[in-house]
Amino acid sequence: MKAIIVSLKNKKSVGVRVERVFAHAKYRKTVKRHRNYQVGLNGGLKREDLNLGQVVEIKSARPESASKRFLLIKVYDSTKD
């Protein structure tokens, strides 16, 4: 899943926002919804290398804590994507 970094306040995790766009079942209007997740950092990635607004890829993983259920896999270059 692609997500946008919205919080860098924690030492070992980052907050991300995942947006989804779909057509309303009855009215067929395009609807936008989002959900925020806490994401654990993968081995080689450091929080100091990340910035707010960067696009990242996350994947589902086993729970690290009560709120962390995803891992950060890849950081996309903000100039290209």
C-alpha positions as CSV (number, residue, x, y, z in Angstrom):
1,M,0.0,0.0,0.0
2,K,1.2,3.5,-0.6
3,A,0.9,6.0,2.2
4,I,2.0,9.6,3.1
5,I,4.0,10.3,6.3
6,V,2.0,12.6,8.6
7,S,3.8,12.2,12.0
8,L,7.5,11.7,13.0
9,K,7.0,12.2,16.8
10,N,7.8,8.6,17.9
11,K,11.3,7.2,18.0
12,K,10.7,3.8,16.6
13,S,7.6,4.4,14.4
14,V,6.1,6.9,12.0
15,G,2.4,7.9,11.4
16,V,1.1,7.5,7.9
17,R,-2.1,8.2,6.1
18,V,-3.6,5.8,3.6
19,E,-6.2,7.2,1.2
20,R,-8.6,5.3,-0.9
21,V,-10.9,6.5,-3.6
22,F,-14.0,4.6,-4.6
23,A,-17.4,5.1,-6.3
24,H,-20.4,5.3,-4.0
25,A,-22.6,2.2,-4.3
26,K,-25.8,4.0,-5.0
27,Y,-25.0,7.4,-6.4
28,R,-21.7,6.6,-8.2
29,K,-20.1,9.8,-6.9
30,T,-16.3,9.5,-6.3
31,V,-15.7,9.3,-2.5
32,K,-12.4,9.8,-0.8
33,R,-11.7,8.2,2.6
34,H,-8.5,7.9,4.7
35,R,-7.1,6.1,7.7
36,N,-4.1,6.7,9.8
37,Y,-1.7,3.9,10.9
38,Q,1.4,3.6,13.1
39,V,4.1,1.9,11.1
40,G,7.3,0.3,12.4
41,L,10.6,1.0,10.7
42,N,12.2,-1.7,8.7
43,G,15.9,-2.7,9.5
44,G,17.8,-0.3,7.2
45,L,15.6,2.7,7.4
46,K,16.1,5.5,10.0
47,R,13.6,8.1,11.2
48,E,16.1,10.9,10.6
49,D,16.1,10.1,6.8
50,L,12.3,10.6,6.6
51,N,10.3,13.9,6.1
52,L,6.7,14.8,6.5
53,G,4.7,14.4,3.3
54,Q,7.0,11.8,1.7
55,V,5.3,8.9,-0.1
56,V,6.2,5.5,1.3
57,E,5.2,1.9,0.8
58,I,3.9,-0.2,3.7
59,K,3.0,-3.8,4.1
60,S,1.1,-5.8,6.7
61,A,3.1,-7.6,9.3
62,R,2.7,-9.3,12.6
63,P,1.8,-7.0,15.4
64,E,4.8,-5.2,17.0
65,S,2.6,-3.5,19.6
66,A,-1.1,-2.7,20.3
67,S,-1.2,-0.1,17.5
68,K,1.7,-1.1,15.1
69,R,0.5,-3.7,12.4
70,F,2.5,-2.5,9.4
71,L,6.2,-2.2,8.3
72,L,7.7,0.6,6.2
73,I,9.2,-1.1,3.1
74,K,10.2,1.6,0.7
75,V,10.6,5.4,0.5
76,Y,9.7,6.9,-2.9
77,D,11.7,9.9,-4.2
78,S,9.4,12.9,-3.7
79,T,10.5,14.6,-6.9
80,K,9.5,11.6,-9.1
81,D,6.4,10.3,-7.4
